[in-house]
Every structure is written in structure tokens, then in C-alpha cells.
Amino acid sequence: MRVAIIGAGAAGCFCAVNLKRWAPKCEIDIYEAGTKALAKVAITGGGRCNLTNSWEGVKSLGQVYPRGERLMKRLLHQFDHENTMEWWENEGVRLVTQDDHCVFPQSQDAMQLVNLLTAHIKRMGIGLHTSHRVSKIEHNENYSISFQDEKLKDAVADVVIVTAGGQPKENGFDMLKPLNLNIEKPVPSLFTFCIADKELTALQGVVVEDAVASLAGTKCKAEGPLLITHWGMSGPAILKTSSQAARYLADNAYKATLMVDWWPTVSQDDVMQFVQKQIKTNGNKQVNTISPTPLTHRHWCYLVSRIGIAETKRWNEIGKKDINRMVQLLKADTYQVDGKGQFKDEFVTCGGVSLNELDQNTLECKQHKGLYFAGEVTDVDAVTGGFNLQAAWTMGWVVAKAVADTTKG
């Protein structure tokens, strides 16, 4: 059996190695558009590779997979985060789980994973062809794969596994046009928010370790660290919110009302008690000198100015209107989002091959026998925390097993 894998990312390389182990007689070739295999894995997690998550605190799959929740639930029954950790540890990669539940190699070096997979690919005799950008895939009796560089000879395969990753524009899926598949329009996911507030952006570098971000008029909400930047806001709370609201924001030209709870660990009544306590016990002190527990002095001074309280005003001088405004800002502060920023090099897209096109157990295309899809090329994407890579490992493993099983018939 001749197997062609399109894309040498996490899903593609993981699939190739597992498939070769289970079906050693398969002739496997990987075709990668870029100059290196696993380039995205090498930079994920800041070069440390957040390869999965312990899943502690995850109440539902929809919380981490805004698109593809039902599919991932089914696939994770075959190969989940525990299987992933066991696989890598059996390969000699020691893992550590951080307090935020993110799992990294103990070496803190993504290249340990990259080198291990590429070494297996070489040792197993799997063909790895870089700078081979596919222009089209055609299906007749078998599959014919053409490349943009016309000097390259077309490839022929019995089985094709597409793991080409997410595509920021629709033309990134042009190679699939001859197959007449339904493609969900790709839009950006996992991005930061631009906010045109000079007083806010002057606080760049300020971090609130536990905040809740949400978008008014939607159910999109996420908790976690929030970072104020020179263009607006970033951090896990913002990135997770952007992931959940990817299509909503795209449809609204990346304009929305962002709501921030700066003190989510306490109730609104508790905030009111905090304010009243300061009035009672620190009445003669200036309001901007005593900040709520989660906020830095700089951040608190900014919020006090937003309320409209003068720098010299004392706690016992603020009125009911100021008190209510203070409680509102701490629990439901609002900002106008006006644009997005890209999340460095770890760019994730929402959209791709429609999940309706795929067998939910094997990821084989319903229209074309012998054609499989895995990874972000499908309409599956996740929030930060190792969940995107987990989807890649899981889907790559599932496809490898499905293809290997066909060789036993």
C-alpha cells in the first residue's frame, strides 16, 4: 500500500510513525510545503512545547474545543491525553505538569520531540519531502498528487492522509477542489484584542493573574491570566475568548464590547463590603492608595481615574454613585474591541474541511475511500493549553490505526 501524507506537522508525522509500526509494509511518503518538518511544534509554547494538558478543571469538551467538541469526544475515547503522555514517556521523553495543568517535556525543549519524530521517520524509511507544496489531489482508480513546482513529478498513492494544517485563507484549500468537499470558511482564532485607550495601553506589562473576559451579547467567556499590552489586551483569558468567538468577531469586523471581571474570586456583595470597609477603617486615606488584592497600584489608579475620582479624594469623601461605579468596574468593566492582533507565530484558524464530510470514527472521507484528514485542516480547533496539539496527536493516531486496520483485511 502506497500512502501519501500531505503535511509534516504534528498530526502528519505522528500518524506516519504509528502507521509504519503497525503496517511496516506500507510505503509512506510525507510531502511538506515548507523547508522543515514540525516547524510549528518547534515554536509552540515559546519553544518549550506544551504538548497536552492534564485536563484538570475542564468541565466540558466544548470549553476547550469551540469547534469539533462532539467529534473530539468520540476520538479521545480511542487516544486521550493519558495515552499521549504514556506514548511520549515510552519514547524516553520525561514530562512535567505545571500548576496551570499544561504538560511540557521536562527538558523544556520542543526540539526533543521534533528530533525524536524525525529520527523515527528516517530510521523507518519513511520518505520526507520538504519544499513540496501540493497544488491538487485527484481521485480516479487511485490518487494523483500534483505539486506547484512543475519540475516535481506527480506522486501516486493508494491512500492519502491530509494533515496540511489550518489555512488562513480559502485558497489554502485549493488543492482539494477536484474532490468537491465542503469547506467551512477559515477565519482567525486565538488572537489578542486591540483597544484604543491610551490610558489603558500605558499600563502595558501589567498582569492580572485571575480575570474573567467575556463578550457582551454572547455566551463567550473565559478565565485566566490577562495581560495589558501596548495595543490592548492579551493573555490566556483573552485568547480563549477569541477562540470561542472566532466566527462572531469575524462577522462583526472584530468590533465588540469586552467585559472584564477583575476580581472573579469574590462576589459583587464582597466587593461592596471591601469598599465599605475602606470607608469605615481608612476613611482619611486617599482612595488610590489602597487597592483590591488582585490589582497592582498602577492598575488601581487607572480604574480610580476611570470612575472619575480625583487623586486626592479620600475614602470617606466618595458618594453612593462613586461606590456603585467602583463595584461595577471591578466586576464588569467594559472596553471597546477594535481589531485583532495575531498570536505571534502560533497562528490558529477556525474552519477547514467540514466534519460532515468525515467518518466520525476513522476520519476517512465519506465521498472518497482511502482519503483521510487529521489535525487543523479539519474544522476543529482549540483554546490555548496544549489542546490543539492533543487534537493533532489524537487524530493522527486514529487515522494511523484506521489505515493499518485496512491492511489486515
N, C-alpha and C positions, 0 to 999 in steps of 0.2 A: 504494500500500500504506500503510495506516494502522498505525503502530507505537506501542504504549504501553509505556513503560519505568517500572516501579514501583521508585522509589528513586533519589535523586540523589546517590549516593555515588560512590566511585572507579570501581567497575565500571560503574554506570549511565551516568555522564557520559562516561567513556572510550568506552563502547560507542556512545553516541549520536553523538559527534563522528566516530568512524571510519565508522559506518554511513552517515551523511549524506554523507561524502566519496565512498564507494563507490556509494551509491544515492541521488543527490541528489533524485530524485523522490519518495522516501518522505516521508510526513508523520509526523514524530516528535514525540511529547509525553512529557515526563517528569513523573511525579507523585511528589512528595516529602511525607512526613508532617510533617517539621519545617519550620522557618521559613527555613532556609538550605540551599543546595546544598553538598555537600562539607564538611559541618561536621566530620566525623571526620578528614578529610585535613588540615584546618586545624590540628588539635591534635596530630596524630601526630608522634612524635619530638620531643616538647616544643615543638611549633610550628615545627620545622625540616624535618619531613617526610622520614623515612627511607623513600624511595620504592622501593628494591630493595636487592639485595646482590650483591657480586661473585662469590659462591658459592665463593670460595677456602676450603678447609678443609671443605667439605661433602662427606662421603664417600658419602652416600646421601640420596635424597629423603625417606625415612622419618625421617631425622634432623631435618628441618625441617618436614615435613608429617605429623604424627602420624595425621591422618585425611585421606585423599584422595591418598595417595602415588602409586598406580597411575594415577589419573586425571590428576594434575598432570604425571606423566612424559610422558603422551601429549600433553597440551595444550602443554607447554613446547616440544615439537618444532615447534609452529606459531609460538609467540611467547614467547621466553625473556627473561632479564634483559638480554642484549645488545641484543635488539630494542627492549626498553623504554628502555634508555639512549639508543639511537640515535633513537627516536621523540621523546623529550623534547629532546635536543640539536638535532634538526632544527627544533624549535619555538623554539629560541633559549635554552633553559634549560641553562646550563653546570652540569656535575655534578662532584662530588668524592667520592672513595672514601677512607674513613677506614681507620686501621690495623686496626680490628675488622671490616673488609670491608663495612660499611654505606655505602650510597650516598645522598648528600644533594644538594640544589641548592647550588651554590656560594654563592648568596645567603643560605643558611641560613634561608630564609623560606618556609614552606609556602604562604603566600598567593600566591607567584609561580605555583605550579601551579594553585591554586584560581582565581585571576583569569584565567589563560590558558584554562582549560577553559570557564569561564563566559562569557568573551568570545567564544569559538568558538561556543558554544551560541546566544548572542544573535545573532551575525553570520549564522549559518547558518539562522536562522529556526526553530530547534527550540523547541518550547513547553516552558517550565519553570514548573510549577505547584506552588508550595510550600503548606504547610498543607492538603494533600490526602491525608489518611490513608485508605487503601483498606480497605473493610470486607469485600468479597468480589469474587471473579473467577469469572464463569460462562462456560461454553463451549457454544455452540449452533452456529449456522452461522458465527458469528464470536465475538468475545469481548466481554462486557459487564463493565464495571468500575464498582462502586458505592463510594461514599465514606461515611465515618462521619458527616460533616456532611451531613444530608439535604437541605440547601439547595443543595448542589452537584449539578449534572446528571450522570447516569451517562455514562461515556465508552465509546465503541465502537471496537474495533480489530481488524485482521486478524491482527496479531502482537502478542503480549505477552511482554515480557522482564522477569522479576522479579529485581531486584537490591536487595532491601529490607534486606540486611544480616542479621547474626545477631540472634536473638531470645532474650533470657534466659529466657523462659517459653514453654510450649507454646501458650498462647493467642495468642502473637505470630504464629502461623501460621494463625489462624482464617480469614483471607481466602482461603486455599487449600482450605478444607473442601469447597466444591462440586466440586472437581476430583478428590477421592478419592485423594490422593497419600500415599505412605508417608513419614512424617516421623520422623527419628531424634530422640529426646528431647534437647532442648538442656540442657546443663549448662555452668557457667562454665569457662573456660580462661584461662591467663595470669593467675595471681594469686599473691600473696605468702603466706607461711606464718605463722600465729600460733603462738608458742611461749611457754608460761607459765613463763619462767625469768627472774626479776628480775635475777639477776647477769648473764645474757646481755644482756637488753634495756638494762641500764645502759651497755652498750658502744655504744649507738646512734650511727650515723655511721661506725663502723669498717668499712673495706672491705678485703677480700682480693681482689686483682686476678685471681688464678687459683685457683679452687677447683673441686671436683667434688661435686655434690649427687646423691644417689640415694635411692630409697625401698626400704626393706627388703622382701623378698618379691616384688619386681617387677623388670623389666628397665629401668625408667625411670631414666635417668641423664643429666646434663648438666654441661658445664664452662663456666666463665666467671667474671666478677666476682661476688662475693657481698657483699651489704650487710647489716649488722646494724642493725635498726630498733628503735623503741620498742615494737613489738608482736611482733617475731620476726626473720624473715629475708626479704630481697628480693634484687633484682639479677638479671641475666640467667641465672645458674646456677639460681636458684630458679624464675624464671618459665618457663624451658624445661622444667624438671622437672614443673611443674604442668601444662603443656600436654600433655606426654606421658602424664601420669597423670590427666587430667581425669575420665574415667569411673570409674577405680579410686577416686579420692578422693571423688567424689560418692557412690559406692556404700558407702563406709565413713565417711560423715558427716564427711569432712575430718579424720579422725584417722589418723595413720600414724607410722611410725618413720623419721625422716630421718637419713641418714648423710652426713657431710661429710668429704671428704679435704682438709685444709687445705694440704697440700703435695704436689700431684699430679705435680709435675715430677721428683720423686725417688721411689725405691723404698722399701719398708719397711726393707730392709737398709741403705740410705743413711741413713735416719733413725736407725737403731740406731748407725751409725758416728758420726753427729753427736753423739749422746748420749754415747757412749763417749769421743769426742774431748774433750768438755767436762769429763768426769770426770778425764781424764788431764792436760789442759793448763790448766784453770780450776777445779780441784778446790776451791780455797779461796773461790771466788766464790759468791754466792747464786744459786740456780737461776733465780729470776725476773728476774735482771739480764741474762741472755744469751738472746735469743730467736732462733728459727729465722728464716731470711731472709724468708719471706713475711709474717710476723706483726708487728704493732706491739707495743710494750712492754705496753700495756694489755691487748691480746688475749692475749698470752702469760701475763701474770699471772693472768688469768681461768682459762686452761687449767691452769696450775700449781695453782691453788686447787681445781679440779675433780678433779685427781689426788689431792689430799689432802696435798700437800707444803706445809709451813709456810713462811711468807715468809722466815724467817731460815735455812732449811735450805740447806746448801751442796751443790755437785755431788758432792763425794766422800763425802757422807753418805747419798745416796739408794741404796736397795737394789734388788734384781732386780725385785721386784714393782712398784716405782715406775717403773723403766725400761720395763718391758713396758707399763704403763699409759700412759706418756708416748708411746710409739710408737703405741699403739692410738688415742689421742686425736688425734694428728696425722694419722693415715692413715684412721681410721674412727670419727670422733666421732659420737655419736648424740644425737638430740633428739626429743622427742615433739611432733608437729604436732597442734594442737588448734584447728582452724578456719582460715579463709582471709581474706585481705584483698583488696579489689578493686584492680586495677591502674589507679588514677587514672581518667581519662576514657577511656582507650584499652581499653575493655572488649571482650573477645573471648569468643565462645561456641563450644563444641563441639556439633555436632548441626545439624539442618536437613533440607532435602529430601534423601531418600536418593539416593545416587549410582546405585542400581539403576534409578531412575526415568528416568535421563538417557542420551541417546546420548553415548557417550564421546568422540566426535569433534567434535560440534557443540553439545552441551549442550541439545539440543532434548528436550522431554519425550516419552517413548515413547507415553504414553497420549493426548496432545493435540498434534496437529500445529499448529505455529505458536506454541507456548508454550516459552519458553526460561528458563533460570536461570543466574545468574552471581554470583560473589562468595560472601560468607559466609552467605548464605541457604541455600547447599548445605552438606552435611556435609563441608566442607573447612575446615581452619583450620591455622595455622602458629605456630611459635615466634617470638620477637622477632628483629629484624634486617632488616626490610623484606620478609619473605617473605609476610606477609598481603597487603600492597599489591601485591606481584608477582602473587599469585594473582588479585587483582581486575583488574589490567591485562590479564593473560593471558586470563582468562575473558571479560572484556568484549570484547577483540579477537576472540576465537574466535567468540563469538556474533554480533558485527557482521559478520564475514566470512560466516558461515553464512547469516544473513538476507539479506545483499547478494547472495549466490550464488543465492538462490531467485528474485530479481527478474530474473535473466538467462535463466531457463528459457523 
